[in-house]
Amino acid sequence: MRSKQCELCDLNRPALVRPKTGQRICKDCFYYVFETEIHNVMTEHKLFHRGEKVGIGASGGKDSTVLAYVMKLLNERYDYGIELYLISVDEGIRGYRDDSLATVKRNQQQYELPMTVVSYEDLYDGWTMDNVVARIGLKNNCTYCGVFRRQALDRAALSLDIHHLVTGHNADDIAETVLMNLLRGDVARLPRSTEITTQSDTSPTKRSKPFKYTYEKEIVLYAHYKKLDYFSTECTYSPEAFRGTARAMIKQLECIRPSSILDIIYSGEAMQLSDTVQERLPQQTQCERCGFISSNRICKACMLLEGLNTGILGLGLGSDRKTRKLQSQTPECAKG
């Protein structure tokens, strides 16, 4: 006969079935295992060092809100000795980002952490995502946004003399990325997509994912039971993204076999590129225009921006050969 008590402490009545393991546990035990697993991941991978300034990519969504809360909690509980900052990016999506930024500002007051906000409009020649979508339509808009956001976070971090960013990418996100790369035949990206920390010699900041092995459902449960203040509306432009297809597949697999999420991550970690493939990979360097990390002379952010400014909308999308062909059509006076 199934016990009516929590399977971990055997004292309290269970409040939930843990998505990751199927255990029936109480809220206190759920908080403990959730926080302890994240602490163990961070310490085993030596993500931080005492005295380090760490920026938290804060969007106001469930992942970044829980990340900020847990990072502050664990930093105080285990005395990591790190300085935490909230860094937000305003992509310029009316009716979506303005509301989510209001959530981040409330988090900033609730958690008593310093906060800075940078905007696409200020960084990218007045372009907001609303303007970008008005120009290019819904196809490929997530590519523009993702490239711009990554560099915007780097710029914000450097302005604060921060050289380490943590993001709320969870296990579901990473499994989706592995699946997307396989579906696109982009195996060269697999090793980097599963790394918990990424950095190159030419990058001004390193990035870490403390939630690498944390299930999205457990993040939602933690935010719910802790009554955390977060923004839950989906981005206006995201339903058209290819990631949605991978996400639907991951959710179906999770229903059949909950361990599928971690199994996909472990599979991605185990895959190794042959020497021949590694030799063909472009070497990371610095963009000749903006100075930020790039695998080409001109980084993707600058190429996309040039395409928007000149009206050559395919610039920066697709293969390097296609980009060079399109760039040859760009008047010299229009190049940055």
Disulfide bonds with the S-S distance in Angstrom:
none
